[in-house]
Amino acid sequence: MNALFNDWDLPAPPPRTTTLSSVTLSSADPAARPPAPGDAPDGAPIVVAGATPAALAIGAEPLSALALAPVRAADKRIVNGKADINQLAPFKYPWAWEFFLNANKNHWTPLEISMAQDVHDYHHKLTATERHVFENVLSYLTTSDILAMRNIGLAVMEKMSAPELQIYQARQVYEEALHTWTYQHCIESLGLDQQEIYNRYRVVPAIHGKI
């Protein structure tokens, strides 16, 4: 057994079905079926548009029979939680929600920053050696932040089972994408060779070793 195998990798159980042997679901004869929650006082069943007989049969069962219950904050877990992952509140990890709100207060884009002075300094103040170092660092960042974005979104976020944590991680994914956009904005503003910058980590061993 793979040590990394977790219960979230188990196949989903087959859908629960209920078989009614001698009960008809026809609304023509309400007496021929057991009363269901939501029936009108006169015994006439409530018709649900598009509902199948199986769905109606399941819907007629009491909530306890379907193991349904309200979500409690105490039931939430960071990983391997069994509570409904579609409910943001009640919070168990309010700090994650606060981080999300604060991150949105600090929202920005690279288009808000003037690159005029940077363009001048790059072309007229930096030496050839300094430009070489700058381009190597920029090349590393363009790749590493894409990796960070993918790690959070594809490797970490899917393992989280508390919605407030997932929402904050979604913001983190956006932040990493924003960083990558910023590097691209620098490359375009400085007039650098995009293909050369993005591929430098594939030809410079020192950069490749950090990826």
N, CA, C and O of each residue as an XYZ file, in Angstrom:
844
protein
N       0.851     -1.200      0.000
C       0.000      0.000      0.000
C       0.879      1.240      0.000
O       1.798      1.364      0.810
N       0.600      2.124     -0.884
C       1.357      3.374     -0.954
C       1.154      4.164      0.332
O       0.025      4.370      0.777
N       2.271      4.607      0.925
C       2.179      5.353      2.178
C       1.461      6.672      2.006
O       0.964      7.248      2.974
N       1.407      7.153      0.772
C       0.762      8.430      0.513
C      -0.717      8.275      0.201
O      -1.407      9.257     -0.072
N      -1.205      7.038      0.243
C      -2.619      6.810     -0.061
C      -3.463      7.338      1.080
O      -3.197      7.026      2.240
N      -4.462      8.123      0.775
C      -5.319      8.714      1.796
C      -6.770      8.367      1.515
O      -7.124      7.950      0.412
N      -7.608      8.548      2.538
C      -8.999      8.142      2.366
C      -9.738      9.009      1.370
O     -10.803      8.622      0.889
N      -9.185     10.203      1.041
C      -9.888     11.011      0.040
C      -9.702     10.442     -1.363
O     -10.384     10.852     -2.302
N      -8.742      9.462     -1.503
C      -8.531      8.837     -2.802
C      -9.461      7.654     -3.022
O      -9.511      7.110     -4.126
N     -10.201      7.244     -1.992
C     -11.109      6.115     -2.143
C     -12.242      6.473     -3.087
O     -12.701      7.615     -3.092
N     -12.701      5.515     -3.890
C     -13.827      5.818     -4.784
C     -15.075      6.161     -4.000
O     -15.296      5.653     -2.900
N     -15.876      7.016     -4.570
C     -17.115      7.428     -3.905
C     -18.058      6.232     -3.802
O     -18.129      5.435     -4.738
N     -18.777      6.083     -2.706
C     -19.727      4.969     -2.574
C     -20.868      5.136     -3.554
O     -21.175      6.258     -3.956
N     -21.506      4.039     -3.949
C     -22.637      4.147     -4.876
C     -23.762      4.947     -4.258
O     -23.923      4.946     -3.038
N     -24.533      5.622     -5.067
C     -25.634      6.426     -4.515
C     -26.634      5.558     -3.768
O     -26.919      4.429     -4.169
N     -27.160      6.098     -2.678
C     -28.137      5.370     -1.861
C     -29.480      5.334     -2.582
O     -29.954      6.356     -3.078
N     -30.078      4.172     -2.635
C     -31.387      4.035     -3.269
C     -32.343      3.381     -2.290
O     -31.928      2.678     -1.368
N     -33.595      3.615     -2.498
C     -34.637      3.013     -1.667
C     -35.632      2.320     -2.582
O     -36.131      2.913     -3.539
N     -35.913      1.073     -2.281
C     -36.835      0.293     -3.100
C     -38.190      0.221     -2.413
O     -38.287     -0.145     -1.241
N     -39.209      0.566     -3.139
C     -40.574      0.435     -2.637
C     -41.233     -0.718     -3.381
O     -41.441     -0.649     -4.593
N     -41.561     -1.783     -2.647
C     -42.052     -2.987     -3.303
C     -43.491     -2.872     -3.769
O     -43.803     -3.215     -4.909
N     -44.376     -2.389     -2.895
C     -45.793     -2.406     -3.254
C     -46.424     -1.036     -3.126
O     -47.645     -0.918     -3.029
N     -45.607     -0.008     -3.126
C     -46.129      1.340     -2.959
C     -46.039      2.074     -4.282
O     -44.983      2.106     -4.913
N     -47.128      2.654     -4.692
C     -47.127      3.439     -5.921
C     -46.902      4.894     -5.588
O     -47.360      5.379     -4.553
N     -46.193      5.597     -6.465
C     -45.898      7.009     -6.259
C     -46.835      7.888     -7.062
O     -46.622      9.096     -7.167
N     -47.865      7.294     -7.627
C     -48.796      8.074     -8.431
C     -49.584      9.021     -7.555
O     -50.074      8.640     -6.492
N     -49.705     10.258     -8.005
C     -50.464     11.242     -7.234
C     -51.965     11.067     -7.436
O     -52.761     11.782     -6.826
N     -52.358     10.119     -8.290
C     -53.786      9.927     -8.535
C     -54.471      9.309     -7.320
O     -55.659      9.539     -7.095
N     -53.739      8.533     -6.545
C     -54.339      7.872     -5.387
C     -53.433      8.092     -4.184
O     -52.586      7.247     -3.894
N     -53.591      9.203     -3.481
C     -52.713      9.504     -2.343
C     -52.751      8.444     -1.264
O     -51.771      8.264     -0.541
N     -53.860      7.743     -1.142
C     -53.958      6.745     -0.078
C     -53.080      5.542     -0.350
O     -52.795      4.768      0.564
N     -52.639      5.366     -1.600
C     -51.855      4.191     -1.957
C     -50.391      4.349     -1.601
O     -49.611      3.423     -1.821
N     -49.994      5.482     -1.062
C     -48.602      5.708     -0.705
C     -48.544      6.214      0.731
O     -49.496      6.830      1.211
N     -47.450      5.963      1.409
C     -47.337      6.483      2.779
C     -47.180      7.986      2.751
O     -46.591      8.520      1.811
N     -47.692      8.691      3.757
C     -47.533     10.145      3.785
C     -46.065     10.520      3.864
O     -45.281      9.870      4.556
N     -45.706     11.564      3.154
C     -44.323     12.033      3.131
C     -44.261     13.426      3.710
O     -45.246     14.163      3.653
N     -43.120     13.803      4.270
C     -42.985     15.169      4.789
C     -43.267     16.183      3.696
O     -42.746     16.059      2.588
N     -44.073     17.169      3.988
C     -44.377     18.198      3.000
C     -45.679     17.975      2.279
O     -46.093     18.813      1.479
N     -46.355     16.830      2.552
C     -47.646     16.605      1.916
C     -48.641     17.669      2.374
O     -48.593     18.143      3.508
N     -49.521     18.021      1.483
C     -50.559     18.992      1.829
C     -51.485     18.387      2.873
O     -51.576     17.164      2.976
N     -52.178     19.222      3.652
C     -53.058     18.706      4.715
C     -54.106     17.737      4.218
O     -54.496     16.828      4.951
N     -54.575     17.906      2.988
C     -55.634     17.028      2.508
C     -55.101     15.708      1.986
O     -55.866     14.880      1.490
N     -53.808     15.506      2.092
C     -53.234     14.239      1.662
C     -52.691     14.259      0.261
O     -52.012     13.318     -0.149
N     -52.974     15.315     -0.494
C     -52.450     15.382     -1.853
C     -50.960     15.649     -1.812
O     -50.525     16.596     -1.156
N     -50.157     14.830     -2.506
C     -48.702     15.015     -2.446
C     -48.271     16.282     -3.172
O     -48.939     16.750     -4.093
N     -47.155     16.817     -2.742
C     -46.560     17.961     -3.429
C     -45.768     17.438     -4.615
O     -44.897     16.585     -4.446
N     -46.051     17.926     -5.789
C     -45.390     17.467     -7.004
C     -44.094     18.238     -7.183
O     -44.095     19.469     -7.162
N     -42.980     17.521     -7.360
C     -41.673     18.134     -7.597
C     -41.347     17.994     -9.071
O     -41.216     16.881     -9.582
N     -41.218     19.113     -9.748
C     -40.968     19.080    -11.190
C     -39.646     18.397    -11.479
O     -38.619     18.725    -10.883
N     -39.681     17.439    -12.404
C     -38.462     16.781    -12.847
C     -37.950     15.709    -11.903
O     -36.916     15.102    -12.183
N     -38.629     15.453    -10.797
C     -38.143     14.465     -9.840
C     -38.441     13.066    -10.345
O     -39.526     12.801    -10.863
N     -37.469     12.170    -10.191
C     -37.652     10.779    -10.585
C     -38.276     10.015     -9.433
O     -38.221     10.472     -8.291
N     -38.883      8.833     -9.712
C     -39.434      8.032     -8.617
C     -38.411      7.724     -7.540
O     -38.730      7.758     -6.351
N     -37.159      7.419     -7.954
C     -36.127      7.110     -6.959
C     -35.845      8.313     -6.091
O     -35.672      8.189     -4.878
N     -35.796      9.492     -6.718
C     -35.530     10.707     -5.943
C     -36.663     10.992     -4.984
O     -36.432     11.421     -3.854
N     -37.895     10.754     -5.428
C     -39.033     10.975     -4.548
C     -39.018      9.996     -3.389
O     -39.374     10.346     -2.263
N     -38.600      8.756     -3.672
C     -38.564      7.761     -2.614
C     -37.545      8.136     -1.555
O     -37.816      8.016     -0.360
N     -36.364      8.594     -1.987
C     -35.335      8.995     -1.033
C     -35.782     10.221     -0.264
O     -35.570     10.320      0.944
N     -36.403     11.156     -0.972
C     -36.836     12.380     -0.316
C     -37.887     12.141      0.741
O     -38.066     12.969      1.634
N     -38.599     11.002      0.657
C     -39.647     10.721      1.625
C     -39.095     10.164      2.922
O     -39.813     10.083      3.918
N     -37.803      9.771      2.921
C     -37.227      9.219      4.134
C     -36.920     10.322      5.138
O     -36.655     11.454      4.733
N     -36.948     10.031      6.414
C     -36.558     11.032      7.408
C     -35.080     11.358      7.275
O     -34.304     10.541      6.780
N     -34.687     12.550      7.716
C     -33.300     12.980      7.586
C     -32.343     12.022      8.264
O     -31.238     11.797      7.770
N     -32.751     11.454      9.391
C     -31.856     10.564     10.118
C     -31.507      9.336      9.298
O     -30.409      8.795      9.426
N     -32.435      8.888      8.452
C     -32.172      7.703      7.644
C     -31.117      7.974      6.594
O     -30.437      7.048      6.152
N     -30.967      9.224      6.185
C     -29.974      9.579      5.174
C     -28.707     10.137      5.799
O     -27.840     10.626      5.075
N     -28.569     10.084      7.101
C     -27.395     10.581      7.815
C     -27.143     12.051      7.508
O     -25.993     12.469      7.373
N     -28.200     12.828      7.398
C     -28.068     14.256      7.156
C     -28.173     14.992      8.477
O     -28.982     14.646      9.337
N     -27.344     16.009      8.624
C     -27.365     16.796      9.854
C     -26.728     18.136      9.577
O     -25.911     18.246      8.662
N     -27.075     19.159     10.339
C     -26.436     20.463     10.162
C     -24.928     20.372     10.383
O     -24.454     19.551     11.169
N     -24.182     21.224      9.680
C     -22.736     21.274      9.851
C     -22.400     22.004     11.148
O     -22.951     23.068     11.426
N     -21.506     21.436     11.931
C     -21.025     22.080     13.148
C     -19.569     22.478     12.949
O     -18.814     21.769     12.284
N     -19.174     23.606     13.522
C     -17.788     24.052     13.397
C     -16.825     23.003     13.942
O     -15.735     22.816     13.401
N     -17.224     22.322     15.011
C     -16.344     21.324     15.624
C     -16.062     20.151     14.697
O     -15.068     19.447     14.875
N     -16.928     19.932     13.707
C     -16.746     18.806     12.792
C     -15.714     19.099     11.707
O     -15.248     18.179     11.034
N     -15.355     20.362     11.531
C     -14.432     20.726     10.455
C     -13.008     20.291     10.794
O     -12.620     20.247     11.962
N     -12.244     19.974      9.761
C     -10.838     19.626      9.902
C     -10.058     20.322      8.792
O     -10.596     20.591      7.718
N      -8.791     20.610      9.058
C      -7.954     21.195      8.007
C      -7.772     20.187      6.879
O      -7.881     20.539      5.704
N      -7.493     18.934      7.236
C      -7.329     17.849      6.268
C      -8.192     16.682      6.730
O      -8.343     16.443      7.929
N      -8.753     15.966      5.773
C      -9.542     14.759      6.067
C     -10.825     15.043      6.833
O     -11.323     14.168      7.542
N     -11.362     16.233      6.706
C     -12.624     16.526      7.363
C     -13.771     15.784      6.711
O     -13.744     15.523      5.508
N     -14.774     15.443      7.492
C     -15.940     14.725      6.978
C     -17.170     15.612      6.884
O     -18.212     15.179      6.392
N     -17.059     16.859      7.354
C     -18.195     17.771      7.286
C     -18.387     18.259      5.854
O     -17.494     18.130      5.017
N     -19.546     18.814      5.587
C     -19.872     19.353      4.271
C     -18.877     20.453      3.912
O     -18.776     21.457      4.617
N     -18.144     20.266      2.818
C     -17.110     21.232      2.438
C     -17.685     22.420      1.681
O     -16.938     23.309      1.274
N     -18.985     22.451      1.487
C     -19.598     23.541      0.733
C     -20.116     24.664      1.625
O     -20.654     25.649      1.120
N     -19.966     24.534      2.925
C     -20.478     25.546      3.844
C     -19.326     26.329      4.462
O     -18.500     25.776      5.188
N     -19.284     27.624      4.162
C     -18.226     28.475      4.708
C     -18.354     28.630      6.217
O     -17.369     28.505      6.945
N     -19.561     28.901      6.680
C     -19.804     29.111      8.108
C     -20.734     28.009      8.624
O     -21.526     27.462      7.857
N     -20.647     27.688      9.889
C     -19.888     28.344     10.959
C     -18.381     28.109     10.832
O     -17.942     27.039     10.409
N     -17.588     29.134     11.207
C     -16.140     29.054     11.097
C     -15.549     28.222     12.231
O     -15.978     28.311     13.381
N     -14.569     27.424     11.880
C     -13.713     26.819     12.896
C     -12.344     27.485     12.882
O     -11.643     27.518     13.894
N     -11.974     28.018     11.713
C     -10.676     28.676     11.558
C     -10.898     30.122     11.110
O     -10.621     30.454      9.958
N     -11.389     30.980     11.994
C     -11.693     32.360     11.608
C     -10.474     33.140     11.153
O     -10.596     34.104     10.397
N      -9.290     32.725     11.612
C      -8.076     33.427     11.182
C      -7.880     33.317      9.679
O      -7.368     34.248      9.057
N      -8.276     32.194      9.081
C      -8.132     32.034      7.630
C      -9.039     33.011      6.893
O      -8.639     33.589      5.882
N     -10.245     33.196      7.388
C     -11.170     34.152      6.771
C     -10.646     35.576      6.924
O     -10.765     36.381      6.001
N     -10.069     35.894      8.082
C      -9.496     37.226      8.290
C      -8.317     37.462      7.350
O      -8.160     38.560      6.816
N      -7.491     36.441      7.145
C      -6.382     36.566      6.198
C      -6.908     36.858      4.795
O      -6.351     37.683      4.070
N      -7.988     36.171      4.424
C      -8.576     36.390      3.102
C      -9.073     37.824      2.964
O      -8.825     38.474      1.948
N      -9.777     38.319      3.985
C     -10.299     39.687      3.933
C      -9.164     40.705      3.878
O      -9.233     41.664      3.109
N      -8.132     40.510      4.677
C      -7.009     41.445      4.684
C      -6.248     41.424      3.368
O      -5.781     42.464      2.902
N      -6.122     40.249      2.767
C      -5.441     40.158      1.477
C      -6.191     40.945      0.414
O      -5.573     41.569     -0.449
N      -7.507     40.921      0.469
C      -8.290     41.674     -0.506
C      -8.184     43.178     -0.278
O      -8.308     43.957     -1.223
N      -7.958     43.590      0.960
C      -7.755     45.013      1.230
C      -6.444     45.513      0.626
O      -6.304     46.700      0.330
N      -5.493     44.610      0.447
C      -4.190     44.973     -0.105
C      -4.099     44.706     -1.605
O      -3.003     44.560     -2.147
N      -5.219     44.643     -2.257
C      -5.234     44.315     -3.684
C      -4.514     45.377     -4.509
O      -4.643     46.574     -4.252
N      -3.763     44.926     -5.494
C      -3.058     45.836     -6.392
C      -2.788     45.095     -7.701
O      -2.955     43.877     -7.774
N      -2.374     45.827     -8.727
C      -1.948     45.230     -9.990
C      -0.694     45.960    -10.453
O      -0.483     47.112    -10.071
N       0.136     45.325    -11.259
C       1.365     45.974    -11.729
C       1.106     47.185    -12.612
O       1.989     48.026    -12.781
N      -0.082     47.284    -13.170
C      -0.384     48.422    -14.035
C      -0.477     49.722    -13.248
O      -0.461     50.803    -13.835
N      -0.572     49.628    -11.932
C      -0.643     50.826    -11.101
C       0.736     51.446    -10.861
O       0.835     52.563    -10.353
N       1.793     50.726    -11.225
C       3.158     51.165    -10.928
C       3.829     51.663    -12.200
O       3.879     50.947    -13.200
N       4.337     52.865    -12.164
C       5.053     53.415    -13.314
C       6.432     52.768    -13.417
O       7.158     52.678    -12.428
N       6.782     52.325    -14.605
C       8.078     51.694    -14.841
C       9.070     52.652    -15.492
O      10.175     52.237    -15.843
N       8.710     53.902    -15.660
C       9.550     54.848    -16.405
C      10.952     54.956    -15.809
O      11.939     54.868    -16.539
N      11.050     55.146    -14.491
C      12.362     55.284    -13.862
C      13.148     53.983    -13.930
O      14.365     53.998    -14.112
N      12.458     52.861    -13.784
C      13.128     51.562    -13.845
C      13.703     51.311    -15.230
O      14.819     50.809    -15.363
N      12.948     51.656    -16.249
C      13.429     51.475    -17.627
C      14.677     52.322    -17.853
O      15.647     51.854    -18.448
N      14.655     53.556    -17.385
C      15.813     54.442    -17.545
C      17.032     53.885    -16.807
O      18.132     53.851    -17.357
N      16.833     53.453    -15.570
C      17.954     52.946    -14.779
C      18.537     51.678    -15.381
O      19.756     51.510    -15.413
N      17.678     50.787    -15.858
C      18.165     49.528    -16.435
C      19.059     49.794    -17.641
O      20.114     49.176    -17.781
N      18.646     50.699    -18.499
C      19.380     50.933    -19.743
C      20.544     51.907    -19.590
O      21.475     51.868    -20.394
N      20.519     52.779    -18.581
C      21.527     53.841    -18.513
C      22.355     53.849    -17.238
O      23.406     54.490    -17.214
N      21.935     53.171    -16.178
C      22.685     53.212    -14.932
C      23.338     51.884    -14.562
O      24.412     51.869    -13.960
N      22.707     50.783    -14.912
C      23.263     49.479    -14.564
C      24.421     49.121    -15.481
O      24.397     49.418    -16.675
N      25.434     48.480    -14.910
C      26.528     47.954    -15.723
C      26.078     46.659    -16.391
O      25.022     46.120    -16.061
N      26.866     46.169    -17.312
C      26.529     44.916    -17.993
C      26.436     43.772    -16.984
O      25.565     42.909    -17.098
N      27.333     43.766    -16.000
C      27.304     42.717    -14.975
C      26.039     42.814    -14.131
O      25.415     41.800    -13.821
N      25.670     44.015    -13.765
C      24.462     44.209    -12.961
C      23.210     43.807    -13.735
O      22.285     43.226    -13.167
N      23.182     44.112    -15.017
C      22.026     43.693    -15.830
C      21.960     42.173    -15.917
O      20.878     41.587    -15.891
N      23.132     41.538    -16.021
C      23.178     40.076    -16.095
C      22.613     39.460    -14.811
O      21.825     38.516    -14.870
N      23.011     39.986    -13.667
C      22.510     39.476    -12.388
C      21.002     39.706    -12.283
O      20.259     38.812    -11.878
N      20.559     40.899    -12.646
C      19.128     41.220    -12.591
C      18.320     40.265    -13.454
O      17.275     39.775    -13.027
N      18.793     39.998    -14.659
C      18.058     39.121    -15.572
C      18.030     37.687    -15.059
O      17.030     36.991    -15.234
N      19.114     37.234    -14.425
C      19.118     35.887    -13.854
C      18.095     35.762    -12.722
O      17.369     34.771    -12.638
N      18.047     36.765    -11.865
C      17.074     36.746    -10.768
C      15.655     36.787    -11.324
O      14.783     36.047    -10.866
N      15.424     37.644    -12.304
C      14.097     37.750    -12.911
C      13.703     36.434    -13.572
O      12.551     36.011    -13.484
N      14.660     35.790    -14.232
C      14.383     34.509    -14.881
C      13.980     33.455    -13.857
O      13.066     32.667    -14.096
N      14.660     33.444    -12.725
C      14.312     32.478    -11.676
C      12.917     32.739    -11.125
O      12.143     31.803    -10.922
N      12.594     33.998    -10.884
C      11.300     34.335    -10.295
C      10.144     34.020    -11.240
O       9.086     33.574    -10.795
N      10.334     34.245    -12.533
C       9.245     33.986    -13.480
C       8.811     32.528    -13.442
O       7.640     32.215    -13.656
N       9.761     31.640    -13.168
C       9.447     30.212    -13.129
C       9.011     29.764    -11.740
O       8.047     29.010    -11.606
N       9.707     30.219    -10.715
C       9.422     29.732     -9.360
C       8.035     30.132     -8.879
O       7.398     29.372     -8.149
N       7.554     31.304     -9.269
C       6.228     31.705     -8.795
C       5.112     30.972     -9.529
O       4.024     30.794     -8.982
N       5.371     30.550    -10.753
C       4.390     29.692    -11.428
C       4.324     28.340    -10.711
O       3.248     27.767    -10.542
N       5.489     27.842    -10.292
C       5.505     26.595     -9.526
C       4.765     26.758     -8.205
O       4.020     25.869     -7.791
N       4.969     27.891     -7.544
C       4.268     28.140     -6.279
C       2.762     28.176     -6.494
O       2.005     27.624     -5.695
N       2.329     28.819     -7.562
C       0.905     28.889     -7.876
C       0.326     27.490     -8.083
O      -0.747     27.173     -7.571
N       1.038     26.662     -8.830
C       0.549     25.316     -9.111
C       0.580     24.438     -7.857
O      -0.319     23.625     -7.641
N       1.607     24.606     -7.041
C       1.693     23.803     -5.817
C       0.516     24.078     -4.892
O      -0.075     23.153     -4.334
N       0.176     25.365     -4.733
C      -0.937     25.707     -3.848
C      -2.259     25.229     -4.438
O      -3.075     24.620     -3.746
N      -2.463     25.513     -5.729
C      -3.747     25.215     -6.345
C      -3.988     23.750     -6.636
O      -5.118     23.272     -6.533
N      -2.927     23.024     -7.003
C      -3.110     21.646     -7.452
C      -2.663     20.604     -6.436
O      -3.164     19.481     -6.453
N      -1.737     20.948     -5.557
C      -1.214     19.952     -4.625
C      -1.701     20.150     -3.195
O      -1.890     19.176     -2.467
N      -1.903     21.389     -2.790
C      -2.267     21.665     -1.394
C      -3.763     21.900     -1.240
O      -4.408     21.307     -0.375
N      -4.304     22.764     -2.079
C      -5.684     23.202     -1.900
C      -6.678     22.045     -1.945
O      -7.652     22.037     -1.193
N      -6.440     21.068     -2.822
C      -7.393     19.969     -2.942
C      -7.409     19.070     -1.707
O      -8.369     18.332     -1.489
N      -6.358     19.129     -0.905
C      -6.312     18.305      0.300
C      -7.010     18.974      1.480
O      -7.323     18.312      2.469
N      -7.255     20.274      1.386
C      -7.907     20.990      2.475
C      -9.407     20.674      2.491
O     -10.027     20.549      1.435
N      -9.979     20.545      3.672
C     -11.402     20.215      3.758
C     -12.216     21.261      4.512
O     -13.415     21.071      4.716
N     -11.594     22.357      4.927
C     -12.324     23.459      5.562
C     -12.471     24.581      4.541
O     -11.460     25.098      4.066
N     -13.686     24.976      4.188
C     -13.891     25.972      3.135
C     -13.182     27.295      3.388
O     -12.693     27.915      2.444
N     -13.114     27.749      4.658
C     -12.457     29.029      4.912
C     -10.974     28.977      4.562
O     -10.391     29.988      4.169
N     -10.362     27.800      4.705
C      -8.967     27.635      4.318
C      -8.832     27.585      2.803
O      -7.905     28.166      2.239
N      -9.749     26.897      2.152
C      -9.697     26.814      0.698
C      -9.872     28.186      0.059
O      -9.214     28.499     -0.933
N     -10.751     28.999      0.621
C     -10.975     30.330      0.057
C      -9.727     31.191      0.208
O      -9.361     31.921     -0.714
N      -9.071     31.112      1.365
C      -7.839     31.881      1.529
C      -6.761     31.364      0.582
O      -5.994     32.154      0.031
N      -6.696     30.056      0.387
C      -5.709     29.511     -0.536
C      -6.004     29.929     -1.970
O      -5.084     30.124     -2.765
N      -7.276     30.064     -2.301
C      -7.621     30.566     -3.636
C      -7.054     31.969     -3.832
O      -6.582     32.309     -4.917
N      -7.103     32.778     -2.781
C      -6.500     34.110     -2.858
C      -4.985     34.003     -2.998
O      -4.375     34.792     -3.720
N      -4.372     33.040     -2.318
C      -2.933     32.845     -2.444
C      -2.556     32.449     -3.868
O      -1.542     32.903     -4.399
N      -3.375     31.605     -4.479
C      -3.134     31.238     -5.877
C      -3.155     32.486     -6.751
O      -2.310     32.662     -7.628
N      -4.138     33.349     -6.494
C      -4.219     34.598     -7.262
C      -2.995     35.472     -7.021
O      -2.483     36.085     -7.958
N      -2.515     35.540     -5.776
C      -1.346     36.359     -5.468
C      -0.129     35.884     -6.258
O       0.636     36.700     -6.772
N       0.049     34.574     -6.354
C       1.180     34.049     -7.122
C       1.011     34.361     -8.608
O       1.984     34.670     -9.296
N      -0.217     34.280     -9.096
C      -0.467     34.654    -10.491
C      -0.186     36.135    -10.704
O       0.319     36.535    -11.753
N      -0.517     36.945     -9.706
C      -0.251     38.380     -9.775
C       1.248     38.652     -9.827
O       1.693     39.541    -10.553
N       2.023     37.897     -9.064
C       3.478     38.046     -9.116
C       3.998     37.735    -10.519
O       4.826     38.463    -11.066
N       3.497     36.642    -11.087
C       3.930     36.269    -12.437
C       3.559     37.344    -13.446
O       4.344     37.648    -14.344
N       2.383     37.916    -13.307
C       1.969     39.029    -14.172
C       2.942     40.201    -14.013
O       3.296     40.854    -14.994
N       3.367     40.463    -12.790
C       4.290     41.572    -12.534
C       5.626     41.345    -13.229
O       6.182     42.270    -13.822
N       6.143     40.126    -13.162
C       7.404     39.830    -13.848
C       7.249     40.011    -15.354
O       8.129     40.558    -16.018
N       6.122     39.546    -15.884
C       5.872     39.718    -17.311
C       5.789     41.200    -17.664
O       6.272     41.618    -18.716
N       5.180     41.988    -16.792
C       5.086     43.437    -17.007
C       6.481     44.061    -17.035
O       6.745     44.952    -17.842
N       7.371     43.599    -16.160
C       8.751     44.099    -16.152
C       9.474     43.727    -17.441
O      10.166     44.553    -18.036
N       9.310     42.485    -17.862
C       9.965     42.024    -19.093
C       9.523     42.858    -20.282
O      10.346     43.282    -21.093
N       8.220     43.094    -20.382
C       7.698     43.882    -21.499
C       8.145     45.340    -21.414
O       8.503     45.939    -22.428
N       8.126     45.908    -20.221
C       8.489     47.318    -20.062
C       9.966     47.556    -20.366
O      10.325     48.587    -20.935
N      10.819     46.608    -19.989
C      12.255     46.756    -20.210
C      12.675     46.337    -21.608
O      13.824     46.542    -22.001
N      11.750     45.748    -22.362
C      12.069     45.329    -23.726
C      12.983     44.124    -23.781
O      13.794     44.012    -24.700
N      12.874     43.211    -22.812
C      13.730     42.032    -22.773
C      13.194     40.949    -23.706
O      12.018     40.943    -24.071
N      14.082     40.043    -24.078
C      13.706     38.907    -24.923
C      12.943     37.900    -24.056
O      13.541     37.236    -23.209
N      11.641     37.784    -24.258
C      10.821     36.931    -23.401
C      11.254     35.473    -23.457
O      11.367     34.814    -22.423
N      11.496     34.973    -24.660
C      11.869     33.570    -24.787
C      13.186     33.290    -24.076
O      13.339     32.249    -23.435
N      14.132     34.211    -24.185
C      15.434     34.008    -23.548
C      15.311     34.045    -22.028
O      15.926     33.235    -21.334
N      14.519     34.981    -21.508
C      14.351     35.092    -20.058
C      13.644     33.867    -19.495
O      14.080     33.308    -18.489
N      12.565     33.449    -20.127
C      11.793     32.324    -19.598
C      12.526     30.996    -19.737
O      12.271     30.071    -18.965
N      13.425     30.883    -20.700
C      14.147     29.626    -20.906
C      15.519     29.609    -20.251
O      16.227     28.605    -20.333
N      15.904     30.697    -19.605
C      17.248     30.751    -19.032
C      17.449     29.674    -17.974
O      18.552     29.143    -17.838
N      16.404     29.343    -17.226
C      16.572     28.311    -16.190
C      16.852     26.943    -16.795
O      17.318     26.043    -16.096
N      16.575     26.776    -18.080
C      16.814     25.496    -18.741
C      18.225     25.387    -19.301
O      18.653     24.303    -19.698
N      18.944     26.492    -19.335
C      20.292     26.467    -19.910
C      21.358     26.938    -18.925
O      22.548     26.748    -19.174
N      20.958     27.545    -17.818
C      21.919     27.991    -16.799
C      21.825     27.030    -15.616
O      20.820     27.034    -14.906
N      22.849     26.208    -15.390
C      22.780     25.190    -14.331
C      22.462     25.753    -12.948
O      21.711     25.137    -12.192
N      23.026     26.919    -12.605
C      22.796     27.482    -11.269
C      21.325     27.815    -11.054
O      20.802     27.635     -9.955
N      20.657     28.298    -12.095
C      19.230     28.608    -11.978
C      18.412     27.320    -11.987
O      17.469     27.165    -11.212
N      18.784     26.402    -12.871
C      18.053     25.140    -12.977
C      18.080     24.377    -11.662
O      17.104     23.721    -11.299
N      19.197     24.463    -10.948
C      19.318     23.738     -9.690
C      18.405     24.247     -8.597
O      18.190     23.551     -7.605
N      17.864     25.440     -8.751
C      16.971     26.015     -7.748
C      15.499     25.753     -8.047
O      14.637     25.981     -7.197
N      15.215     25.276     -9.245
C      13.818     25.064     -9.641
C      13.340     23.686     -9.181
O      12.190     23.321     -9.420
